[in-house]
Amino acid sequence: MNNITLGVHLIVKDEADLLPHCLASVAGADEIVMIDTGSTDESIAIAEAHGARVFQREWTDDFAAARNEGLVHASTNWILILDADECLQTPLTELRSLLQNTQAQAFTVNIDNWVGERPEDKVKHSAVRLFRSGQGYQYSGRIHEGIDTSILSKHNLSAIEHSQLEIIHFGYLPEIMTRKDKINRNRHLLLLALTEYPDDPFHSYNLAVNFCQDGRLLEAETLLRQGLHHVVLEASYRPTMIRDLCKIYHAQGKMNAIDPLLMIELERYGDYPDLHFLLGQSLESQGLLERALLAYQHAESIPEHEVLSGKYVCEQGMSTFRPLYRMGLISQRLGLLEDAARFFHRALQHHSLYTPALQGIAAAFQRLAVPDEEIATLLIQLVPPTTSISRSAIIDSLYEINAYETITTLSRDIFPLELDTAYRIISSLIITGKLEDASTAIGQMTLLASQDHLGLEHQKQWYTLWAICQWERYGEFKKDLLNHTSGELRSGLEYIERSQRQRVACPVEIEVDHIYSSFLSDLIGQSVKLHQLTLSHTLVDLFPAYRSEFATALYKEGNWQAAGEEFIVLVRDKIADASVLFYIGEMIFDKGHYSEASEWFQQALEQEPEHESARIGLSLCYLQQAKLSMEDALQSLKDAHAHGPLQEDIGAIRKSITLLNRTSWHTQWSFRQSEGRSSL
């Protein structure tokens, strides 16, 4: 076929911000047909400037009807369907080449859905977006419309072939979802569709997805469980239903529901890496590390070309860097540090900017006694700092392992102060006591923030660091700080100064103004993270109600001695909450005093019956006490009884202890924090 012509069809309403990028990606198409359903912005003018033929149609809550309106106006023999929040990634020349001499009626294309800011925040699926025109095909479906059914009513399955054409979809980015109010719009259409077709499991499934997007997990779970009883096994979206249901179970901590479901479904979808990965996550959370490792290995063993075949909806990296990273974490927890480093390195070979793996390899080498400066050199070799994203990944990884001194010595020619790195760099300067250098850097960033008209949150970030620096250096907030800040931050800082003057004049407890409650809590937490305790001590002295938050922040930061002193005060004053009681129990447990620790865990559970970590801690206390008692009993027996039932019971208890200790019940600290732990 030498007379192949290609048209691009869109439905648009108020898409002036995204439309130029979309249309630029298909420049050179023989025809652009746009159905406008009521734009009040510049969408029509933008489309016409790109040579589009624009037809206006009243919106009737029906995407299929709008699509079919476009088909009426088609004059090409092939049609590519795009949305305004999409771009064609494949060159048009490659697309045209695909259409030469093909017998296919239609092609599926790969759609890369961006769902977050990080490079790996993508979900891939495939859909029929390219098909022959003039064949009488019609779209169906009020929402999530498709033309597949129409094509297959005239041809067999071989008429639709899979292609490697790629479209990037930005519409699931959180800011676009919010701005376009897509959740509510889609729910309205789905409910209309279910009114018309109440037994359609496809609409029910998509409503479950909509509920997930809105955080309504219980409703989504109910719909998916009901839908699985009605959907046929051959339905293309059924494996995605399994995937989404397992993700909901995982988010709700219902691991006992994941394992039996996946054991059955993996018999059907053994080549679906996301399901193997989800099984691994479930097993890992239960402490079944060896079995989890096997599940991740299954995910990683699935060839990449099979994942890209479009058969399943897949998160990016589910057969590469994601399972390799989890395998690295498991190896690290098992004490196999060299194996962990190798898994992290393999993950980075698939995605060099995968920050969790970069942080993982840094932590593994730190535990292997590699100096921080050499770790920094390794990270720079793995991720050359040529872009702001790569520089940020390196700085974040060093910060995560508490390599603050190393961060402060990095060359500013290679690692300049920029929006993605400055907070970590300045924080490292403050933590290492270089307050003057930190103040200078803050001045540079506040100037940049004002010149580039960055958001108020960015400006507040720098001024908050400045405030902590000033209090540490001078014991007050200087006028230059108060004159430059505005809004909530300035009001909060002035409130602290007023409260301090009031306390000096009249030393009685000050009742906190609820307007400043969140501000004070954040400021205490930040000063603890920055190891600058002068301000946080002042705030707790002024406002004793924050002592619990202060103590908790100290404990999580690894400052056990100071945290313990604050815990004693809270218990003495009978104001210790469940979290504090749990942390006290945890500290005593770590010293091997299981009977006393059990009392603290029990108190935590009395205050908060759903405190799962306290429940596991209490169980471990009982198991440890039982093991010690049985070991004492065994010692008193003669050698003839050394291999009897008592020995078997001790072995079973030891296994239970190992399993529970592998769960994430215990507070976790970095290697550097744990290194400095002192006895209390």
C-alpha positions in Angstrom: 0.0 0.0 0.0 1.6 3.2 -1.1 -1.4 5.4 -0.5 -1.5 5.0 3.2 -2.9 8.1 5.0 -3.0 8.6 8.7 -5.5 10.7 10.7 -5.2 11.6 14.4 -8.4 11.9 16.3 -9.0 13.6 19.7 -11.8 14.6 22.0 -11.1 17.9 23.8 -12.5 20.2 26.4 -10.4 23.0 27.9 -7.0 21.4 27.3 -5.1 24.5 26.2 -2.2 23.7 28.6 -1.6 20.2 27.3 -2.8 20.3 23.7 0.3 21.9 22.1 2.6 19.1 23.3 0.1 16.5 22.1 -0.3 18.0 18.6 3.4 18.7 18.2 4.0 14.9 18.7 1.9 14.1 15.7 3.1 16.9 13.4 3.1 15.5 9.8 -0.1 13.4 10.1 -2.3 13.7 7.0 -5.2 14.8 9.1 -6.1 15.9 12.6 -9.8 15.6 13.6 -10.7 17.2 16.9 -14.1 16.9 18.6 -14.5 19.8 21.0 -17.2 19.3 23.7 -17.5 22.8 25.0 -14.1 24.4 25.5 -14.0 27.9 26.9 -10.2 28.4 26.7 -7.9 28.6 23.7 -8.1 24.9 22.8 -9.9 25.4 19.5 -7.5 28.2 18.4 -4.5 26.0 19.3 -5.9 23.0 17.4 -6.6 25.1 14.3 -3.1 26.6 14.4 -1.8 23.1 14.2 -4.0 22.4 11.1 -6.7 20.5 12.9 -10.3 20.2 11.6 -12.4 21.1 14.6 -16.0 19.9 15.1 -18.0 21.1 18.0 -20.4 18.7 19.8 -22.4 19.0 22.9 -21.2 16.8 25.7 -23.7 14.0 26.5 -21.7 12.1 29.2 -20.7 9.6 26.6 -17.1 9.2 25.3 -18.0 6.6 22.7 -20.6 9.0 21.2 -17.9 11.7 20.9 -15.4 9.2 19.4 -17.9 8.0 16.8 -18.7 11.6 15.9 -15.0 11.9 14.9 -15.1 8.8 12.8 -17.9 10.3 10.7 -15.5 13.1 9.6 -12.5 10.9 8.9 -11.0 11.1 5.4 -7.9 8.9 6.0 -7.6 5.1 5.7 -5.9 4.7 9.2 -6.8 6.4 12.4 -4.7 6.9 15.5 -6.6 7.8 18.7 -5.0 10.2 21.2 -6.1 12.2 24.2 -5.0 15.8 24.8 -3.0 14.7 27.9 -1.0 12.2 25.7 1.9 12.4 23.4 3.0 10.0 20.7 6.5 8.9 21.6 7.2 6.8 18.5 8.2 8.7 15.4 5.5 9.0 12.7 7.9 7.5 10.2 8.1 4.3 12.2 4.3 4.2 12.6 3.8 4.6 8.8 6.3 1.8 8.2 4.3 -0.5 10.4 1.2 0.1 8.2 3.0 -0.9 4.9 1.6 -4.1 3.5 -0.1 -5.2 6.8 -3.1 -7.4 6.8 -4.1 -6.3 10.3 -7.3 -4.4 10.9 -6.0 -2.8 14.1 -3.0 -2.5 16.4 -2.6 -2.2 20.1 0.0 0.3 21.3 1.9 0.6 24.6 0.7 3.3 26.9 3.1 4.7 29.5 1.0 6.2 32.3 3.0 8.6 34.4 1.6 8.5 37.9 4.2 10.5 39.9 7.3 12.7 39.8 10.0 10.0 40.0 11.3 8.4 36.8 10.0 5.0 37.8 6.5 6.2 38.7 4.9 4.6 35.6 2.3 2.0 34.9 2.2 0.4 31.4 -0.7 -1.1 29.6 -1.8 -1.6 26.0 -4.9 -0.7 24.1 -6.2 -0.6 20.6 -5.5 2.9 19.4 -4.6 2.4 15.7 -7.2 0.9 13.3 -8.4 1.0 9.7 -11.0 3.7 8.9 -14.1 3.2 6.7 -14.8 -0.3 7.9 -17.9 0.5 9.9 -16.2 0.1 13.2 -17.9 1.9 16.1 -16.9 2.7 19.7 -18.9 1.5 22.6 -18.8 2.4 26.3 -19.9 5.6 28.0 -16.4 5.7 29.7 -13.2 3.7 29.0 -14.7 3.3 25.6 -13.3 0.7 23.2 -13.5 -0.3 19.5 -12.2 -3.8 20.1 -15.7 -5.4 20.3 -16.7 -3.8 17.0 -13.6 -5.1 15.2 -13.9 -8.6 16.6 -17.6 -8.8 15.6 -16.3 -8.7 12.0 -13.0 -10.5 12.3 -11.2 -13.0 14.4 -8.5 -12.3 17.1 -5.7 -12.3 14.5 -7.1 -9.1 13.0 -5.7 -7.1 16.0 -1.9 -7.2 16.3 0.3 -5.9 19.0 2.8 -3.1 18.1 5.7 -1.5 19.9 4.3 1.9 19.3 4.4 4.0 22.4 2.2 6.7 23.8 3.0 8.7 27.0 -0.1 9.6 29.1 0.2 12.4 31.7 -3.4 12.4 32.8 -2.9 10.3 36.0 -0.3 12.7 37.4 -1.8 13.9 40.7 -1.9 17.6 39.8 -3.7 16.9 36.6 -6.2 14.5 38.3 -7.0 17.2 40.8 -7.1 20.1 38.4 -9.4 18.3 36.0 -11.5 16.7 38.8 -11.2 13.4 37.0 -12.1 11.2 39.9 -15.6 12.8 40.3 -16.1 13.1 36.6 -15.3 9.5 36.0 -17.3 8.3 38.9 -20.4 10.1 37.5 -20.0 8.4 34.2 -19.3 5.0 35.7 -22.4 5.2 37.9 -24.4 6.1 34.8 -22.9 3.1 32.9 -23.7 0.8 35.8 -27.3 2.1 35.9 -27.6 1.0 32.2 -25.6 -2.2 32.6 -25.7 -3.2 36.3 -24.2 -6.6 35.7 -21.2 -5.4 33.7 -18.1 -6.5 35.6 -15.9 -4.1 33.5 -17.7 -1.0 34.7 -17.8 -2.4 38.3 -14.0 -3.0 38.1 -13.4 0.6 36.8 -15.5 2.0 39.6 -13.3 0.0 42.1 -10.3 1.7 40.5 -12.0 5.0 40.9 -12.6 4.3 44.6 -8.9 3.4 45.0 -7.9 6.7 43.5 -10.2 8.4 46.0 -8.8 6.4 49.0 -12.0 4.5 49.5 -10.3 1.1 49.8 -13.0 -0.9 51.6 -15.6 0.0 48.9 -13.0 -0.8 46.2 -12.3 -4.2 47.8 -16.0 -5.1 48.0 -16.5 -4.3 44.3 -13.4 -6.3 43.2 -14.3 -9.3 45.3 -17.9 -9.2 43.9 -16.6 -8.6 40.4 -14.3 -11.7 40.4 -17.4 -13.9 40.9 -18.9 -12.6 37.6 -16.0 -11.8 35.2 -15.1 -14.6 32.8 -11.6 -16.1 33.1 -10.8 -14.9 29.5 -11.4 -11.2 30.3 -8.3 -9.2 29.5 -8.7 -7.1 32.6 -9.2 -10.0 35.0 -5.5 -10.3 36.0 -5.4 -6.6 36.7 -8.4 -7.1 39.0 -6.3 -9.6 41.0 -3.4 -7.2 41.0 -5.5 -4.3 42.3 -7.2 -6.4 44.9 -3.9 -7.6 46.3 -2.6 -4.1 46.4 -5.7 -3.1 48.4 -5.2 -6.1 50.8 -1.5 -5.1 51.2 -2.4 -1.4 52.0 -4.9 -2.7 54.7 -2.5 -5.2 56.1 -4.7 -8.2 55.1 -1.8 -10.5 54.2 -3.8 -13.6 55.1 -6.0 -12.8 52.1 -3.2 -12.2 49.6 -1.4 -15.5 49.9 -4.2 -18.0 49.2 -5.5 -15.8 46.4 -2.2 -15.6 44.6 -1.4 -19.2 45.1 -4.4 -20.0 42.9 -4.1 -17.1 40.4 -0.4 -17.5 39.7 -1.3 -20.9 38.3 -3.2 -18.9 35.6 -0.9 -15.9 35.3 2.5 -17.2 36.1 4.1 -14.8 33.6 2.6 -11.7 35.4 5.6 -10.2 37.3 3.4 -7.8 39.4 1.6 -10.8 41.0 4.9 -12.5 41.9 6.1 -9.2 43.4 3.0 -8.7 45.4 3.3 -12.2 46.8 6.9 -11.4 47.7 5.8 -8.2 49.6 3.2 -10.2 51.5 5.6 -13.0 52.5 8.3 -10.4 53.4 6.0 -8.5 55.7 5.2 -11.8 57.5 8.9 -12.5 58.1 9.0 -15.3 55.6 12.1 -13.9 54.0 13.4 -17.0 52.1 10.0 -17.6 50.5 9.7 -13.9 49.7 13.1 -14.0 48.0 11.9 -16.9 45.8 8.8 -14.9 44.8 11.0 -11.9 43.8 13.3 -14.3 41.9 10.2 -15.5 39.9 9.3 -11.9 39.1 12.8 -11.1 38.0 13.1 -14.2 35.8 10.3 -13.1 33.5 11.9 -11.8 30.2 11.5 -8.1 29.6 10.1 -8.7 26.1 7.2 -10.7 27.6 6.5 -7.8 30.0 6.4 -5.4 27.1 4.1 -7.6 25.0 1.1 -5.7 26.4 -0.5 -8.7 27.9 -0.8 -7.3 31.4 -1.0 -3.9 33.1 2.5 -3.6 34.8 4.2 -1.1 37.0 7.6 -0.2 35.5 10.5 -2.4 36.7 8.4 -5.2 38.1 10.6 -7.8 36.4 13.9 -5.9 36.9 14.9 -3.2 39.4 12.0 -3.5 41.8 12.4 -7.2 42.7 16.2 -6.9 42.6 16.0 -4.1 45.1 13.7 -6.1 47.5 16.1 -9.1 47.1 18.9 -6.7 48.2 16.9 -5.6 51.3 16.2 -9.2 52.3 19.9 -10.1 51.9 20.8 -7.1 54.0 18.4 -8.2 56.8 19.9 -11.7 56.6 23.3 -10.3 57.1 24.5 -11.1 53.6 25.9 -7.7 52.9 28.0 -8.6 49.8 25.0 -10.3 48.2 22.8 -7.2 49.1 25.3 -4.9 47.4 25.3 -7.1 44.3 21.5 -7.1 44.1 21.4 -3.3 44.5 24.0 -2.9 41.8 22.0 -5.1 39.4 18.9 -3.0 40.1 20.8 0.1 39.2 22.0 -1.4 36.0 18.3 -1.5 34.9 17.5 2.0 36.4 20.5 4.0 37.5 18.2 6.7 39.0 16.3 4.3 41.2 17.0 6.1 44.5 16.0 3.2 46.9 18.6 1.0 45.2 21.2 3.7 45.3 20.5 4.3 49.0 20.6 0.5 49.5 24.0 0.1 48.0 25.3 3.0 50.0 24.0 1.5 53.3 25.4 -2.0 52.4 28.9 -0.6 51.8 28.7 1.5 55.0 27.9 -1.7 56.9 30.9 -3.3 55.2 33.1 -0.6 56.8 33.7 1.3 53.6 34.5 5.0 54.4 31.8 7.5 53.5 34.1 9.4 51.1 34.6 6.2 49.1 30.9 5.5 49.1 30.4 9.0 47.6 33.0 8.2 44.9 31.1 4.9 44.1 27.8 6.7 43.8 29.3 9.3 41.5 30.6 6.5 39.3 27.2 4.7 39.3 25.3 7.9 38.6 27.4 10.6 36.9 26.2 14.0 38.4 25.4 15.6 35.1 21.8 16.5 35.8 19.9 17.9 38.7 18.0 14.6 39.1 21.3 12.5 39.3 22.9 15.0 41.7 19.7 14.9 43.9 19.8 11.1 43.9 23.5 11.0 45.1 22.9 13.7 47.8 19.7 11.9 49.0 21.6 8.6 49.3 24.4 10.0 51.3 22.0 11.9 53.6 20.0 8.7 54.1 23.1 7.0 55.5 23.9 10.0 57.7 27.1 10.9 55.7 26.6 14.5 56.6 30.3 15.5 56.8 30.9 14.0 53.3 28.0 15.9 51.8 29.5 19.2 53.1 32.9 18.5 51.5 31.5 17.7 48.0 32.7 20.1 45.3 30.2 23.0 44.8 31.3 23.1 41.2 29.9 19.6 40.7 27.1 19.8 43.3 25.9 23.4 43.3 23.1 24.7 45.5 19.9 24.0 43.5 16.3 23.4 44.4 16.6 19.6 44.5 19.8 19.4 46.6 20.0 22.6 48.7 17.9 21.4 51.6 20.0 18.3 52.2 23.3 20.2 51.7 22.2 23.0 54.1 20.9 20.5 56.6 24.2 18.7 56.6 26.0 21.9 57.2 23.8 22.6 60.2 24.1 19.0 61.6 27.9 19.2 61.4 28.0 22.5 63.2 28.9 24.7 60.2 26.2 27.2 61.0 27.8 30.2 59.4 28.2 28.4 56.1 24.6 27.2 56.4 23.4 30.7 56.9 25.3 31.9 53.9 23.8 29.1 51.8 20.3 29.8 53.1 20.8 33.5 52.0 21.6 32.3 48.5 18.5 30.1 48.4 16.1 32.7 49.8 17.4 35.1 47.1 16.9 32.5 44.4 13.4 31.7 45.8 12.4 35.4 45.6 13.9 35.9 42.1 12.4 32.8 40.6 9.0 33.3 42.3 9.1 29.9 43.8 6.1 28.8 45.9 5.6 29.9 49.5 6.3 26.4 50.7 9.9 26.5 49.2 10.5 30.0 50.8 9.2 28.8 54.2 11.6 25.8 54.0 14.6 28.1 53.8 13.4 30.5 56.4 12.7 27.7 58.8 16.3 26.5 58.5 17.4 30.0 59.0 15.3 30.4 62.1 16.8 27.2 63.6 20.4 28.4 62.8 19.7 31.8 64.4 18.3 30.4 67.6 21.3 28.0 67.9 23.8 30.8 67.4 22.1 33.7 69.2 19.3 32.3 71.3 16.8 34.5 69.5 15.3 35.3 66.1 17.2 38.3 64.7 15.3 41.2 63.1 16.6 40.5 59.6 14.9 37.1 59.7 11.6 38.5 61.0 11.7 41.3 58.5 12.1 38.9 55.6 9.6 36.3 56.5 5.9 36.7 56.2 2.6 34.9 56.8 2.4 31.8 58.9 6.1 31.5 59.6 6.6 35.0 60.8 3.5 34.9 62.9 4.7 31.6 64.5 8.2 32.9 65.2 6.8 36.0 66.8 4.5 33.9 68.9 7.5 31.9 70.3 9.2 35.2 71.2 6.1 36.6 72.9 5.6 33.3 74.8 9.2 33.4 76.0 8.9 37.0 77.2 5.6 36.1 79.0 7.3 33.1 80.6 10.1 35.2 81.9 7.7 37.8 83.3 5.4 35.3 84.8 6.8 31.7 85.1 3.6 29.7 84.7 2.7 27.1 82.1 1.5 28.7 78.8 -1.5 27.3 77.1 -0.8 26.7 73.4 -2.8 28.7 70.9 -4.2 26.0 68.6 -3.4 28.1 65.6 0.3 27.4 66.1 0.0 23.8 67.1 1.1 22.3 63.8 3.8 24.9 63.4 5.4 24.2 66.8 5.2 20.4 66.2 7.0 20.7 62.9 9.6 23.1 64.3 10.4 20.7 67.2 10.7 17.8 64.8 13.0 19.7 62.4 15.3 20.9 65.1 15.8 17.4 66.4 16.5 16.1 62.9 19.1 18.8 62.5 20.7 17.9 65.9 20.1 21.4 67.1 18.4 20.9 70.4 18.6 24.4 71.9 15.4 25.5 70.1 13.5 22.3 70.8 14.4 22.3 74.5 13.2 25.9 74.7 9.9 25.0 73.0 9.3 22.0 75.2 10.1 24.1 78.3 7.6 26.8 77.1 5.0 24.3 75.9 5.2 21.0 77.9 2.4 19.5 75.9 4.9 18.8 73.2 7.3 16.7 75.4 5.9 13.5 74.0 6.5 14.6 70.4 10.0 15.8 71.4 10.9 12.5 73.1 9.6 10.4 70.1 11.6 12.5 67.6 14.7 12.0 69.7 14.2 8.3 69.9 13.6 7.9 66.1 16.6 10.0 65.4 18.7 7.6 67.5 19.3 9.9 70.5 18.4 7.2 73.0 20.0 8.8 76.1 18.1 12.1 75.7 14.9 10.3 74.7 15.1 8.0 77.7 15.3 11.0 80.0 12.2 12.5 78.4 10.4 9.2 78.7 11.1 9.1 82.4 9.5 12.6 82.8 6.4 11.6 80.8 5.9 8.4 82.8 6.4 10.3 86.1 3.8 12.9 85.1 1.5 10.1 84.0 1.1 11.5 80.5 2.9 8.9 78.5 0.9 7.8 75.4 0.8 4.4 73.8 3.7 5.2 71.5 6.0 6.3 74.4 5.0 3.2 76.4 5.9 1.0 73.3 9.3 2.7 72.9 10.1 2.2 76.6 9.1 -1.5 76.2 11.3 -1.7 73.1 14.3 -0.3 74.9 13.9 -2.7 77.8 13.3 -5.6 75.4 16.6 -4.8 73.5 18.4 -5.1 76.9 17.0 -8.6 77.3 14.6 -7.8 80.2 11.6 -9.5 78.7 9.4 -9.7 81.8 9.6 -5.9 82.4 9.3 -5.2 78.7 6.1 -7.2 78.5 4.5 -4.9 81.2 5.2 -1.8 79.0 3.9 -3.4 75.9 0.8 -4.4 77.8 0.2 -0.9 79.0 0.6 0.4 75.4 -2.1 -2.1 74.2 -4.4 -1.1 77.0 -4.2 2.5 75.7 -4.3 1.5 72.0 -5.6 -2.0 71.4 -4.8 -1.8 67.7 -1.1 -1.2 68.2 0.2 -4.1 66.2 3.9 -3.6 67.0 3.1 -3.6 70.7 1.2 -6.9 70.2 4.1 -8.5 68.4 6.5 -7.2 71.1 4.4 -8.7 73.8 4.3 -12.0 72.0 8.0 -12.0 71.6 8.4 -11.3 75.4 6.3 -14.3 76.2 8.1 -16.5 73.7 11.5 -15.4 75.0 10.5 -16.1 78.6 9.1 -19.5 77.6 12.4 -20.4 75.7 14.5 -19.4 78.7 12.4 -21.4 81.1 12.5 -24.5 78.9 16.2 -24.2 78.3 16.7 -24.0 82.1 14.6 -27.2 82.4 16.6 -28.9 79.7 19.8 -28.2 81.6 18.5 -30.0 84.6 17.6 -33.1 82.7 20.0 -35.9 82.0 21.6 -36.3 78.6 19.1 -39.1 77.8 16.4 -36.4 77.4 18.5 -34.0 75.3 16.7 -34.9 72.1 13.2 -35.4 73.3 9.9 -33.4 73.0 11.3 -30.6 75.1 14.1 -30.0 72.7 11.6 -30.0 69.8 9.4 -27.5 71.6 12.4 -25.2 72.2 13.3 -25.4 68.5 9.7 -24.5 67.5 9.8 -21.5 69.8 13.1 -20.3 68.4 11.7 -20.5 64.9 8.7 -18.4 66.0 11.0 -15.8 67.6 13.1 -15.6 64.4 10.0 -15.2 62.3 8.4 -12.5 64.4 11.7 -10.6 64.6 11.8 -10.6 60.8 8.6 -8.6 60.7 8.8 -4.8 60.7 7.5 -4.5 64.3 10.7 -2.9 65.7 11.8 0.8 65.2 14.5 0.8 62.5 17.6 3.0 62.6 20.4 3.6 60.1 23.7 1.9 60.6 25.3 5.2 61.7 22.6 5.8 64.2 22.9 2.3 65.6 26.7 2.7 65.8 26.3 5.5 68.3 23.8 3.8 70.5 24.6 4.1 74.2 23.3 2.0 77.0 20.7 3.7 79.2 
